[in-house]
Amino acid sequence: MNVVHAMPTELISEKLSVKKMSDELGSEKLRANVWTLAEGSMLKHLHREQEELYLVLEGSAQVVVDGTIHKLDERDALCVPAGAQHQVFNSGWGPLTFFVAAAPAAADDAELV
C-alpha cells in the first residue's frame, strides 16, 4: 500500500491539470484521478464500460449527464453510469478541484462525443 499526495500536477491544457493516482496507489480494479479546472469545461465524453463517481473537493461544478444538469458544491458527489454522455463545467469563481473514481479500471475507455 502507498500513500499518494493528490495535488494535480500534470498539465492537460492551460486550464486543466490532473493527478493520476491509480498506478502509484497500486490500484488494479479502480481508476482514481484528481482534476483541477481553472475555468470553462471539459470535453463532452462517455465511458463505454466504466461508471464514474465525481466528488467536488473545492469550488462548484455543473455536470451535464445525458442532457440533465446537476449542480455540485463542495463535498457533493454524483455517480455517472457507463454509456452516459457527460461534461463537467466549472460554475464558480476560482478553480474547481474534483476527485473521480471509475471502475472497472480501463485506460482507453473514454470516447469524445
Biopython code that builds the backbone (N, CA, C, O; Angstrom):
import numpy as np
from Bio.PDB.StructureBuilder import StructureBuilder

atoms = [
    (1, "MET", "N", (0.836, -1.188, 0.000)),
    (1, "MET", "CA", (0.000, 0.000, 0.000)),
    (1, "MET", "C", (0.870, 1.236, 0.000)),
    (1, "MET", "O", (1.927, 1.283, 0.630)),
    (2, "ASN", "N", (0.394, 2.243, -0.729)),
    (2, "ASN", "CA", (1.114, 3.508, -0.840)),
    (2, "ASN", "C", (0.207, 4.664, -0.445)),
    (2, "ASN", "O", (-1.013, 4.594, -0.596)),
    (3, "VAL", "N", (0.818, 5.720, 0.058)),
    (3, "VAL", "CA", (0.115, 6.979, 0.309)),
    (3, "VAL", "C", (0.561, 7.940, -0.779)),
    (3, "VAL", "O", (1.756, 8.091, -1.036)),
    (4, "VAL", "N", (-0.414, 8.595, -1.421)),
    (4, "VAL", "CA", (-0.121, 9.475, -2.544)),
    (4, "VAL", "C", (-0.684, 10.857, -2.257)),
    (4, "VAL", "O", (-1.811, 10.989, -1.778)),
    (5, "HIS", "N", (0.104, 11.890, -2.551)),
    (5, "HIS", "CA", (-0.371, 13.267, -2.432)),
    (5, "HIS", "C", (-1.236, 13.566, -3.652)),
    (5, "HIS", "O", (-0.780, 13.388, -4.782)),
    (6, "ALA", "N", (-2.458, 14.011, -3.454)),
    (6, "ALA", "CA", (-3.444, 14.138, -4.525)),
    (6, "ALA", "C", (-3.540, 15.546, -5.101)),
    (6, "ALA", "O", (-4.644, 16.041, -5.326)),
    (7, "MET", "N", (-2.420, 16.193, -5.340)),
    (7, "MET", "CA", (-2.401, 17.522, -5.940)),
    (7, "MET", "C", (-2.201, 17.375, -7.444)),
    (7, "MET", "O", (-1.200, 16.799, -7.869)),
    (8, "PRO", "N", (-3.138, 17.886, -8.270)),
    (8, "PRO", "CA", (-2.969, 17.808, -9.715)),
    (8, "PRO", "C", (-1.717, 18.556, -10.183)),
    (8, "PRO", "O", (-1.568, 19.748, -9.914)),
    (9, "THR", "N", (-0.820, 17.856, -10.884)),
    (9, "THR", "CA", (0.435, 18.447, -11.343)),
    (9, "THR", "C", (0.676, 18.251, -12.838)),
    (9, "THR", "O", (1.495, 18.962, -13.420)),
    (10, "GLU", "N", (-0.008, 17.318, -13.464)),
    (10, "GLU", "CA", (0.189, 17.057, -14.896)),
    (10, "GLU", "C", (-0.740, 17.970, -15.701)),
    (10, "GLU", "O", (-1.962, 17.855, -15.607)),
    (11, "LEU", "N", (-0.158, 18.873, -16.488)),
    (11, "LEU", "CA", (-0.953, 19.809, -17.274)),
    (11, "LEU", "C", (-1.520, 19.124, -18.512)),
    (11, "LEU", "O", (-0.782, 18.537, -19.303)),
    (12, "ILE", "N", (-2.835, 19.208, -18.669)),
    (12, "ILE", "CA", (-3.509, 18.716, -19.859)),
    (12, "ILE", "C", (-3.677, 19.879, -20.836)),
    (12, "ILE", "O", (-3.524, 19.713, -22.046)),
    (13, "SER", "N", (-3.991, 21.046, -20.302)),
    (13, "SER", "CA", (-4.091, 22.292, -21.059)),
    (13, "SER", "C", (-3.774, 23.421, -20.090)),
    (13, "SER", "O", (-3.465, 23.170, -18.926)),
    (14, "GLU", "N", (-3.847, 24.667, -20.562)),
    (14, "GLU", "CA", (-3.565, 25.780, -19.650)),
    (14, "GLU", "C", (-4.630, 25.926, -18.571)),
    (14, "GLU", "O", (-4.402, 26.612, -17.575)),
    (15, "LYS", "N", (-5.794, 25.290, -18.748)),
    (15, "LYS", "CA", (-6.888, 25.400, -17.785)),
    (15, "LYS", "C", (-7.165, 24.107, -17.018)),
    (15, "LYS", "O", (-7.944, 24.112, -16.065)),
    (16, "LEU", "N", (-6.540, 23.004, -17.420)),
    (16, "LEU", "CA", (-6.873, 21.702, -16.843)),
    (16, "LEU", "C", (-5.614, 20.948, -16.449)),
    (16, "LEU", "O", (-4.677, 20.824, -17.237)),
    (17, "SER", "N", (-5.604, 20.439, -15.204)),
    (17, "SER", "CA", (-4.497, 19.599, -14.740)),
    (17, "SER", "C", (-5.054, 18.393, -13.996)),
    (17, "SER", "O", (-6.196, 18.401, -13.535)),
    (18, "VAL", "N", (-4.225, 17.355, -13.887)),
    (18, "VAL", "CA", (-4.682, 16.103, -13.292)),
    (18, "VAL", "C", (-3.567, 15.459, -12.478)),
    (18, "VAL", "O", (-2.383, 15.665, -12.748)),
    (19, "LYS", "N", (-3.956, 14.692, -11.499)),
    (19, "LYS", "CA", (-3.066, 13.790, -10.768)),
    (19, "LYS", "C", (-3.660, 12.405, -10.956)),
    (19, "LYS", "O", (-4.695, 12.083, -10.373)),
    (20, "LYS", "N", (-3.003, 11.582, -11.772)),
    (20, "LYS", "CA", (-3.433, 10.199, -11.992)),
    (20, "LYS", "C", (-2.819, 9.357, -10.878)),
    (20, "LYS", "O", (-1.598, 9.232, -10.785)),
    (21, "MET", "N", (-3.667, 8.788, -10.042)),
    (21, "MET", "CA", (-3.183, 8.155, -8.826)),
    (21, "MET", "C", (-3.174, 6.635, -8.841)),
    (21, "MET", "O", (-2.506, 6.026, -8.005)),
    (22, "SER", "N", (-3.885, 6.007, -9.753)),
    (22, "SER", "CA", (-4.084, 4.553, -9.706)),
    (22, "SER", "C", (-2.785, 3.771, -9.691)),
    (22, "SER", "O", (-2.615, 2.880, -8.858)),
    (23, "ASP", "N", (-1.856, 4.084, -10.601)),
    (23, "ASP", "CA", (-0.596, 3.334, -10.657)),
    (23, "ASP", "C", (0.205, 3.498, -9.375)),
    (23, "ASP", "O", (0.726, 2.526, -8.829)),
    (24, "GLU", "N", (0.301, 4.746, -8.896)),
    (24, "GLU", "CA", (1.067, 4.992, -7.671)),
    (24, "GLU", "C", (0.442, 4.304, -6.466)),
    (24, "GLU", "O", (1.147, 3.880, -5.550)),
    (25, "LEU", "N", (-0.886, 4.195, -6.468)),
    (25, "LEU", "CA", (-1.583, 3.548, -5.352)),
    (25, "LEU", "C", (-1.578, 2.028, -5.468)),
    (25, "LEU", "O", (-1.880, 1.324, -4.504)),
    (26, "GLY", "N", (-1.236, 1.527, -6.648)),
    (26, "GLY", "CA", (-1.258, 0.081, -6.865)),
    (26, "GLY", "C", (-2.654, -0.440, -7.130)),
    (26, "GLY", "O", (-2.917, -1.626, -6.931)),
    (27, "SER", "N", (-3.556, 0.421, -7.574)),
    (27, "SER", "CA", (-4.941, 0.025, -7.841)),
    (27, "SER", "C", (-5.036, -0.689, -9.189)),
    (27, "SER", "O", (-4.556, -0.182, -10.203)),
    (28, "GLU", "N", (-5.649, -1.850, -9.190)),
    (28, "GLU", "CA", (-5.796, -2.631, -10.419)),
    (28, "GLU", "C", (-7.227, -2.631, -10.945)),
    (28, "GLU", "O", (-7.434, -2.825, -12.143)),
    (29, "LYS", "N", (-8.215, -2.419, -10.088)),
    (29, "LYS", "CA", (-9.617, -2.519, -10.491)),
    (29, "LYS", "C", (-10.363, -1.198, -10.430)),
    (29, "LYS", "O", (-11.562, -1.141, -10.700)),
    (30, "LEU", "N", (-9.650, -0.136, -10.073)),
    (30, "LEU", "CA", (-10.259, 1.179, -9.901)),
    (30, "LEU", "C", (-9.313, 2.228, -10.472)),
    (30, "LEU", "O", (-8.112, 2.200, -10.203)),
    (31, "ARG", "N", (-9.857, 3.156, -11.261)),
    (31, "ARG", "CA", (-9.084, 4.305, -11.752)),
    (31, "ARG", "C", (-9.425, 5.482, -10.855)),
    (31, "ARG", "O", (-10.600, 5.745, -10.597)),
    (32, "ALA", "N", (-8.410, 6.195, -10.377)),
    (32, "ALA", "CA", (-8.628, 7.330, -9.476)),
    (32, "ALA", "C", (-7.787, 8.513, -9.925)),
    (32, "ALA", "O", (-6.574, 8.396, -10.101)),
    (33, "ASN", "N", (-8.452, 9.670, -10.110)),
    (33, "ASN", "CA", (-7.777, 10.900, -10.534)),
    (33, "ASN", "C", (-8.321, 12.080, -9.747)),
    (33, "ASN", "O", (-9.477, 12.079, -9.324)),
    (34, "VAL", "N", (-7.476, 13.088, -9.555)),
    (34, "VAL", "CA", (-7.910, 14.377, -9.031)),
    (34, "VAL", "C", (-7.631, 15.404, -10.122)),
    (34, "VAL", "O", (-6.525, 15.475, -10.657)),
    (35, "TRP", "N", (-8.648, 16.195, -10.442)),
    (35, "TRP", "CA", (-8.580, 17.183, -11.516)),
    (35, "TRP", "C", (-8.738, 18.585, -10.957)),
    (35, "TRP", "O", (-9.443, 18.783, -9.967)),
    (36, "THR", "N", (-8.084, 19.564, -11.583)),
    (36, "THR", "CA", (-8.336, 20.971, -11.321)),
    (36, "THR", "C", (-8.645, 21.643, -12.650)),
    (36, "THR", "O", (-7.879, 21.543, -13.608)),
    (37, "LEU", "N", (-9.785, 22.330, -12.690)),
    (37, "LEU", "CA", (-10.236, 23.042, -13.878)),
    (37, "LEU", "C", (-10.325, 24.523, -13.525)),
    (37, "LEU", "O", (-11.128, 24.915, -12.678)),
    (38, "ALA", "N", (-9.503, 25.343, -14.172)),
    (38, "ALA", "CA", (-9.450, 26.770, -13.847)),
    (38, "ALA", "C", (-10.745, 27.473, -14.214)),
    (38, "ALA", "O", (-11.307, 28.199, -13.393)),
    (39, "GLU", "N", (-11.223, 27.272, -15.419)),
    (39, "GLU", "CA", (-12.478, 27.866, -15.869)),
    (39, "GLU", "C", (-12.921, 27.074, -17.092)),
    (39, "GLU", "O", (-12.157, 26.295, -17.662)),
    (40, "GLY", "N", (-14.156, 27.288, -17.472)),
    (40, "GLY", "CA", (-14.647, 26.600, -18.667)),
    (40, "GLY", "C", (-15.164, 25.206, -18.372)),
    (40, "GLY", "O", (-15.769, 24.952, -17.331)),
    (41, "SER", "N", (-14.906, 24.290, -19.332)),
    (41, "SER", "CA", (-15.447, 22.938, -19.199)),
    (41, "SER", "C", (-14.490, 21.914, -19.783)),
    (41, "SER", "O", (-13.583, 22.243, -20.547)),
    (42, "MET", "N", (-14.714, 20.671, -19.406)),
    (42, "MET", "CA", (-14.025, 19.550, -20.029)),
    (42, "MET", "C", (-14.822, 19.168, -21.278)),
    (42, "MET", "O", (-15.978, 19.569, -21.420)),
    (43, "LEU", "N", (-14.225, 18.411, -22.169)),
    (43, "LEU", "CA", (-14.928, 17.962, -23.365)),
    (43, "LEU", "C", (-16.032, 16.976, -23.007)),
    (43, "LEU", "O", (-15.903, 16.187, -22.070)),
    (44, "LYS", "N", (-17.127, 17.037, -23.776)),
    (44, "LYS", "CA", (-18.213, 16.079, -23.571)),
    (44, "LYS", "C", (-17.705, 14.697, -23.994)),
    (44, "LYS", "O", (-17.094, 14.541, -25.051)),
    (45, "HIS", "N", (-17.967, 13.712, -23.154)),
    (45, "HIS", "CA", (-17.478, 12.369, -23.438)),
    (45, "HIS", "C", (-18.369, 11.332, -22.771)),
    (45, "HIS", "O", (-19.295, 11.664, -22.031)),
    (46, "LEU", "N", (-18.072, 10.083, -23.048)),
    (46, "LEU", "CA", (-18.727, 8.976, -22.354)),
    (46, "LEU", "C", (-17.692, 7.889, -22.138)),
    (46, "LEU", "O", (-16.630, 7.885, -22.761)),
    (47, "HIS", "N", (-18.018, 6.978, -21.253)),
    (47, "HIS", "CA", (-17.174, 5.811, -20.994)),
    (47, "HIS", "C", (-18.006, 4.579, -21.321)),
    (47, "HIS", "O", (-19.098, 4.393, -20.785)),
    (48, "ARG", "N", (-17.486, 3.753, -22.195)),
    (48, "ARG", "CA", (-18.232, 2.586, -22.672)),
    (48, "ARG", "C", (-18.529, 1.587, -21.548)),
    (48, "ARG", "O", (-19.634, 1.051, -21.467)),
    (49, "GLU", "N", (-17.540, 1.338, -20.682)),
    (49, "GLU", "CA", (-17.700, 0.317, -19.641)),
    (49, "GLU", "C", (-17.642, 0.860, -18.217)),
    (49, "GLU", "O", (-18.164, 0.238, -17.292)),
    (50, "GLN", "N", (-17.021, 1.993, -18.043)),
    (50, "GLN", "CA", (-16.795, 2.499, -16.686)),
    (50, "GLN", "C", (-17.954, 3.328, -16.170)),
    (50, "GLN", "O", (-18.549, 4.115, -16.906)),
    (51, "GLU", "N", (-18.270, 3.141, -14.892)),
    (51, "GLU", "CA", (-19.096, 4.123, -14.200)),
    (51, "GLU", "C", (-18.125, 4.983, -13.405)),
    (51, "GLU", "O", (-17.071, 4.515, -12.974)),
    (52, "GLU", "N", (-18.492, 6.248, -13.217)),
    (52, "GLU", "CA", (-17.606, 7.186, -12.542)),
    (52, "GLU", "C", (-18.312, 7.847, -11.365)),
    (52, "GLU", "O", (-19.499, 8.169, -11.426)),
    (53, "LEU", "N", (-17.560, 8.037, -10.309)),
    (53, "LEU", "CA", (-18.023, 8.802, -9.161)),
    (53, "LEU", "C", (-17.259, 10.115, -9.151)),
    (53, "LEU", "O", (-16.028, 10.122, -9.119)),
    (54, "TYR", "N", (-17.991, 11.231, -9.180)),
    (54, "TYR", "CA", (-17.409, 12.572, -9.112)),
    (54, "TYR", "C", (-17.648, 13.117, -7.712)),
    (54, "TYR", "O", (-18.761, 13.033, -7.194)),
    (55, "LEU", "N", (-16.610, 13.674, -7.097)),
    (55, "LEU", "CA", (-16.706, 14.293, -5.777)),
    (55, "LEU", "C", (-16.008, 15.648, -5.839)),
    (55, "LEU", "O", (-14.803, 15.711, -6.081)),
    (56, "VAL", "N", (-16.752, 16.729, -5.625)),
    (56, "VAL", "CA", (-16.172, 18.071, -5.661)),
    (56, "VAL", "C", (-15.428, 18.308, -4.351)),
    (56, "VAL", "O", (-15.997, 18.201, -3.265)),
    (57, "LEU", "N", (-14.152, 18.631, -4.477)),
    (57, "LEU", "CA", (-13.323, 18.917, -3.311)),
    (57, "LEU", "C", (-13.276, 20.413, -3.010)),
    (57, "LEU", "O", (-13.291, 20.823, -1.850)),
    (58, "GLU", "N", (-13.218, 21.225, -4.073)),
    (58, "GLU", "CA", (-13.142, 22.683, -3.901)),
    (58, "GLU", "C", (-13.811, 23.346, -5.100)),
    (58, "GLU", "O", (-13.558, 22.976, -6.247)),
    (59, "GLY", "N", (-14.661, 24.320, -4.827)),
    (59, "GLY", "CA", (-15.332, 25.049, -5.887)),
    (59, "GLY", "C", (-16.744, 24.528, -6.128)),
    (59, "GLY", "O", (-17.308, 23.831, -5.285)),
    (60, "SER", "N", (-17.310, 24.869, -7.283)),
    (60, "SER", "CA", (-18.639, 24.405, -7.670)),
    (60, "SER", "C", (-18.613, 23.964, -9.118)),
    (60, "SER", "O", (-17.862, 24.488, -9.940)),
    (61, "ALA", "N", (-19.454, 22.985, -9.406)),
    (61, "ALA", "CA", (-19.490, 22.405, -10.750)),
    (61, "ALA", "C", (-20.923, 22.228, -11.213)),
    (61, "ALA", "O", (-21.858, 22.135, -10.417)),
    (62, "GLN", "N", (-21.057, 22.184, -12.511)),
    (62, "GLN", "CA", (-22.266, 21.670, -13.140)),
    (62, "GLN", "C", (-21.803, 20.483, -13.965)),
    (62, "GLN", "O", (-20.870, 20.586, -14.761)),
    (63, "VAL", "N", (-22.464, 19.366, -13.766)),
    (63, "VAL", "CA", (-22.170, 18.170, -14.546)),
    (63, "VAL", "C", (-23.426, 17.864, -15.341)),
    (63, "VAL", "O", (-24.486, 17.596, -14.776)),
    (64, "VAL", "N", (-23.293, 17.906, -16.648)),
    (64, "VAL", "CA", (-24.418, 17.610, -17.525)),
    (64, "VAL", "C", (-24.313, 16.142, -17.914)),
    (64, "VAL", "O", (-23.333, 15.719, -18.527)),
    (65, "VAL", "N", (-25.344, 15.365, -17.547)),
    (65, "VAL", "CA", (-25.368, 13.932, -17.833)),
    (65, "VAL", "C", (-26.585, 13.652, -18.700)),
    (65, "VAL", "O", (-27.723, 13.827, -18.264)),
    (66, "ASP", "N", (-26.337, 13.215, -19.932)),
    (66, "ASP", "CA", (-27.415, 12.938, -20.888)),
    (66, "ASP", "C", (-28.436, 14.066, -20.929)),
    (66, "ASP", "O", (-29.642, 13.822, -20.966)),
    (67, "GLY", "N", (-27.941, 15.314, -20.923)),
    (67, "GLY", "CA", (-28.804, 16.480, -21.047)),
    (67, "GLY", "C", (-29.368, 17.031, -19.748)),
    (67, "GLY", "O", (-29.970, 18.105, -19.760)),
    (68, "THR", "N", (-29.197, 16.340, -18.629)),
    (68, "THR", "CA", (-29.693, 16.813, -17.334)),
    (68, "THR", "C", (-28.558, 17.488, -16.576)),
    (68, "THR", "O", (-27.471, 16.926, -16.443)),
    (69, "ILE", "N", (-28.817, 18.705, -16.076)),
    (69, "ILE", "CA", (-27.806, 19.471, -15.350)),
    (69, "ILE", "C", (-27.870, 19.129, -13.863)),
    (69, "ILE", "O", (-28.931, 19.176, -13.242)),
    (70, "HIS", "N", (-26.709, 18.786, -13.309)),
    (70, "HIS", "CA", (-26.579, 18.507, -11.878)),
    (70, "HIS", "C", (-25.621, 19.538, -11.300)),
    (70, "HIS", "O", (-24.495, 19.677, -11.779)),
    (71, "LYS", "N", (-26.062, 20.267, -10.267)),
    (71, "LYS", "CA", (-25.214, 21.262, -9.620)),
    (71, "LYS", "C", (-24.545, 20.622, -8.414)),
    (71, "LYS", "O", (-25.213, 20.036, -7.562)),
    (72, "LEU", "N", (-23.223, 20.735, -8.345)),
    (72, "LEU", "CA", (-22.465, 20.156, -7.251)),
    (72, "LEU", "C", (-21.632, 21.240, -6.580)),
    (72, "LEU", "O", (-20.907, 21.982, -7.243)),
    (73, "ASP", "N", (-21.742, 21.323, -5.274)),
    (73, "ASP", "CA", (-20.905, 22.207, -4.479)),
    (73, "ASP", "C", (-19.885, 21.359, -3.735)),
    (73, "ASP", "O", (-19.869, 20.136, -3.871)),
    (74, "GLU", "N", (-19.035, 22.009, -2.950)),
    (74, "GLU", "CA", (-18.008, 21.277, -2.207)),
    (74, "GLU", "C", (-18.620, 20.147, -1.391)),
    (74, "GLU", "O", (-19.613, 20.330, -0.688)),
    (75, "ARG", "N", (-18.010, 18.991, -1.501)),
    (75, "ARG", "CA", (-18.365, 17.747, -0.808)),
    (75, "ARG", "C", (-19.606, 17.073, -1.383)),
    (75, "ARG", "O", (-20.102, 16.110, -0.798)),
    (76, "ASP", "N", (-20.121, 17.557, -2.516)),
    (76, "ASP", "CA", (-21.223, 16.881, -3.198)),
    (76, "ASP", "C", (-20.647, 15.840, -4.150)),
    (76, "ASP", "O", (-19.567, 16.028, -4.710)),
    (77, "ALA", "N", (-21.374, 14.745, -4.328)),
    (77, "ALA", "CA", (-20.922, 13.649, -5.184)),
    (77, "ALA", "C", (-22.026, 13.249, -6.149)),
    (77, "ALA", "O", (-23.211, 13.451, -5.882)),
    (78, "LEU", "N", (-21.615, 12.680, -7.271)),
    (78, "LEU", "CA", (-22.533, 12.235, -8.316)),
    (78, "LEU", "C", (-21.929, 11.019, -8.989)),
    (78, "LEU", "O", (-20.730, 10.988, -9.265)),
    (79, "CYS", "N", (-22.751, 10.018, -9.254)),
    (79, "CYS", "CA", (-22.304, 8.828, -9.980)),
    (79, "CYS", "C", (-22.854, 8.900, -11.401)),
    (79, "CYS", "O", (-24.054, 9.089, -11.600)),
    (80, "VAL", "N", (-21.969, 8.747, -12.390)),
    (80, "VAL", "CA", (-22.346, 8.759, -13.804)),
    (80, "VAL", "C", (-22.254, 7.333, -14.321)),
    (80, "VAL", "O", (-21.183, 6.727, -14.271)),
    (81, "PRO", "N", (-23.369, 6.780, -14.821)),
    (81, "PRO", "CA", (-23.345, 5.397, -15.288)),
    (81, "PRO", "C", (-22.562, 5.231, -16.588)),
    (81, "PRO", "O", (-22.402, 6.182, -17.353)),
    (82, "ALA", "N", (-22.085, 4.041, -16.827)),
    (82, "ALA", "CA", (-21.392, 3.726, -18.071)),
    (82, "ALA", "C", (-22.322, 4.019, -19.245)),
    (82, "ALA", "O", (-23.522, 3.753, -19.179)),
    (83, "GLY", "N", (-21.759, 4.567, -20.316)),
    (83, "GLY", "CA", (-22.529, 4.863, -21.515)),
    (83, "GLY", "C", (-23.216, 6.211, -21.521)),
    (83, "GLY", "O", (-23.734, 6.618, -22.561)),
    (84, "ALA", "N", (-23.245, 6.927, -20.399)),
    (84, "ALA", "CA", (-23.918, 8.228, -20.325)),
    (84, "ALA", "C", (-22.980, 9.323, -20.833)),
    (84, "ALA", "O", (-21.820, 9.391, -20.427)),
    (85, "GLN", "N", (-23.486, 10.180, -21.724)),
    (85, "GLN", "CA", (-22.718, 11.331, -22.174)),
    (85, "GLN", "C", (-22.673, 12.338, -21.033)),
    (85, "GLN", "O", (-23.699, 12.631, -20.420)),
    (86, "HIS", "N", (-21.480, 12.870, -20.746)),
    (86, "HIS", "CA", (-21.371, 13.828, -19.658)),
    (86, "HIS", "C", (-20.259, 14.841, -19.915)),
    (86, "HIS", "O", (-19.326, 14.604, -20.683)),
    (87, "GLN", "N", (-20.405, 15.992, -19.230)),
    (87, "GLN", "CA", (-19.469, 17.092, -19.360)),
    (87, "GLN", "C", (-19.453, 17.860, -18.046)),
    (87, "GLN", "O", (-20.501, 18.113, -17.452)),
    (88, "VAL", "N", (-18.257, 18.230, -17.595)),
    (88, "VAL", "CA", (-18.079, 18.953, -16.340)),
    (88, "VAL", "C", (-17.769, 20.419, -16.644)),
    (88, "VAL", "O", (-16.904, 20.722, -17.466)),
    (89, "PHE", "N", (-18.481, 21.322, -15.974)),
    (89, "PHE", "CA", (-18.276, 22.759, -16.101)),
    (89, "PHE", "C", (-17.874, 23.331, -14.747)),
    (89, "PHE", "O", (-18.438, 22.951, -13.722)),
    (90, "ASN", "N", (-16.909, 24.237, -14.735)),
    (90, "ASN", "CA", (-16.586, 24.999, -13.538)),
    (90, "ASN", "C", (-17.593, 26.139, -13.471)),
    (90, "ASN", "O", (-17.564, 27.039, -14.311)),
    (91, "SER", "N", (-18.476, 26.112, -12.490)),
    (91, "SER", "CA", (-19.538, 27.111, -12.390)),
    (91, "SER", "C", (-19.293, 28.138, -11.292)),
    (91, "SER", "O", (-20.164, 28.957, -11.000)),
    (92, "GLY", "N", (-18.112, 28.097, -10.685)),
    (92, "GLY", "CA", (-17.827, 29.021, -9.588)),
    (92, "GLY", "C", (-16.788, 30.049, -9.962)),
    (92, "GLY", "O", (-16.381, 30.164, -11.118)),
    (93, "TRP", "N", (-16.364, 30.801, -8.947)),
    (93, "TRP", "CA", (-15.299, 31.790, -9.082)),
    (93, "TRP", "C", (-14.038, 31.139, -8.558)),
    (93, "TRP", "O", (-13.982, 30.777, -7.383)),
    (94, "GLY", "N", (-13.052, 30.985, -9.370)),
    (94, "GLY", "CA", (-11.822, 30.325, -8.950)),
    (94, "GLY", "C", (-11.796, 28.880, -9.423)),
    (94, "GLY", "O", (-12.722, 28.426, -10.096)),
    (95, "PRO", "N", (-10.742, 28.161, -9.073)),
    (95, "PRO", "CA", (-10.571, 26.812, -9.587)),
    (95, "PRO", "C", (-11.584, 25.815, -9.015)),
    (95, "PRO", "O", (-12.072, 25.958, -7.894)),
    (96, "LEU", "N", (-11.874, 24.817, -9.819)),
    (96, "LEU", "CA", (-12.699, 23.671, -9.420)),
    (96, "LEU", "C", (-11.761, 22.481, -9.294)),
    (96, "LEU", "O", (-11.064, 22.136, -10.248)),
    (97, "THR", "N", (-11.737, 21.850, -8.122)),
    (97, "THR", "CA", (-10.945, 20.638, -7.924)),
    (97, "THR", "C", (-11.895, 19.515, -7.556)),
    (97, "THR", "O", (-12.709, 19.647, -6.642)),
    (98, "PHE", "N", (-11.781, 18.401, -8.282)),
    (98, "PHE", "CA", (-12.684, 17.283, -8.038)),
    (98, "PHE", "C", (-11.966, 15.945, -8.195)),
    (98, "PHE", "O", (-11.000, 15.812, -8.946)),
    (99, "PHE", "N", (-12.472, 14.969, -7.465)),
    (99, "PHE", "CA", (-11.954, 13.602, -7.469)),
    (99, "PHE", "C", (-12.870, 12.752, -8.338)),
    (99, "PHE", "O", (-14.092, 12.882, -8.283)),
    (100, "VAL", "N", (-12.264, 11.877, -9.144)),
    (100, "VAL", "CA", (-13.041, 10.951, -9.959)),
    (100, "VAL", "C", (-12.506, 9.544, -9.738)),
    (100, "VAL", "O", (-11.315, 9.286, -9.908)),
    (101, "ALA", "N", (-13.401, 8.638, -9.356)),
    (101, "ALA", "CA", (-13.072, 7.218, -9.265)),
    (101, "ALA", "C", (-13.914, 6.494, -10.299)),
    (101, "ALA", "O", (-15.103, 6.776, -10.448)),
    (102, "ALA", "N", (-13.298, 5.558, -11.016)),
    (102, "ALA", "CA", (-14.008, 4.843, -12.070)),
    (102, "ALA", "C", (-13.688, 3.364, -12.001)),
    (102, "ALA", "O", (-12.568, 2.964, -11.679)),
    (103, "ALA", "N", (-14.693, 2.559, -12.310)),
    (103, "ALA", "CA", (-14.496, 1.114, -12.345)),
    (103, "ALA", "C", (-15.342, 0.548, -13.479)),
    (103, "ALA", "O", (-16.435, 1.050, -13.742)),
    (104, "PRO", "N", (-14.863, -0.468, -14.140)),
    (104, "PRO", "CA", (-13.545, -1.094, -13.958)),
    (104, "PRO", "C", (-12.437, -0.184, -14.470)),
    (104, "PRO", "O", (-12.684, 0.718, -15.271)),
    (105, "ALA", "N", (-11.216, -0.425, -14.006)),
    (105, "ALA", "CA", (-10.075, 0.396, -14.422)),
    (105, "ALA", "C", (-9.767, 0.102, -15.886)),
    (105, "ALA", "O", (-9.411, -1.022, -16.241)),
    (106, "ALA", "N", (-9.906, 1.117, -16.729)),
    (106, "ALA", "CA", (-9.615, 0.957, -18.154)),
    (106, "ALA", "C", (-9.054, 2.278, -18.645)),
    (106, "ALA", "O", (-9.721, 3.309, -18.560)),
    (107, "ALA", "N", (-7.834, 2.256, -19.158)),
    (107, "ALA", "CA", (-7.172, 3.490, -19.572)),
    (107, "ALA", "C", (-7.738, 4.079, -20.843)),
    (107, "ALA", "O", (-7.643, 5.291, -21.039)),
    (108, "ASP", "N", (-8.318, 3.282, -21.711)),
    (108, "ASP", "CA", (-8.770, 3.764, -23.031)),
    (108, "ASP", "C", (-10.281, 3.627, -23.206)),
    (108, "ASP", "O", (-10.751, 3.313, -24.300)),
    (109, "ASP", "N", (-11.027, 3.855, -22.163)),
    (109, "ASP", "CA", (-12.485, 3.652, -22.194)),
    (109, "ASP", "C", (-13.261, 4.893, -22.620)),
    (109, "ASP", "O", (-14.449, 4.791, -22.926)),
    (110, "ALA", "N", (-12.619, 6.067, -22.648)),
    (110, "ALA", "CA", (-13.330, 7.316, -22.947)),
    (110, "ALA", "C", (-13.526, 7.481, -24.456)),
    (110, "ALA", "O", (-12.684, 7.089, -25.264)),
    (111, "GLU", "N", (-14.663, 8.074, -24.802)),
    (111, "GLU", "CA", (-14.986, 8.367, -26.192)),
    (111, "GLU", "C", (-15.564, 9.779, -26.242)),
    (111, "GLU", "O", (-16.555, 10.072, -25.572)),
    (112, "LEU", "N", (-14.942, 10.656, -27.041)),
    (112, "LEU", "CA", (-15.459, 12.020, -27.181)),
    (112, "LEU", "C", (-16.719, 12.005, -28.014)),
    (112, "LEU", "O", (-16.823, 11.264, -28.992)),
    (113, "VAL", "N", (-17.695, 12.843, -27.617)),
    (113, "VAL", "CA", (-18.970, 12.900, -28.364)),
    (113, "VAL", "C", (-19.285, 14.328, -28.758)),
    (113, "VAL", "O", (-20.311, 14.583, -29.390)),
]
sb = StructureBuilder()
sb.init_structure("model")
sb.init_model(0)
sb.init_chain("A")
sb.init_seg("    ")
for serial, (resi, resn, name, xyz) in enumerate(atoms, 1):
    if name == "N":
        sb.init_residue(resn, " ", resi, " ")
    sb.init_atom(name, np.array(xyz, "f"), 0.0, 1.0, " ", f" {name:<3s}", serial, name[0])
structure = sb.get_structure()
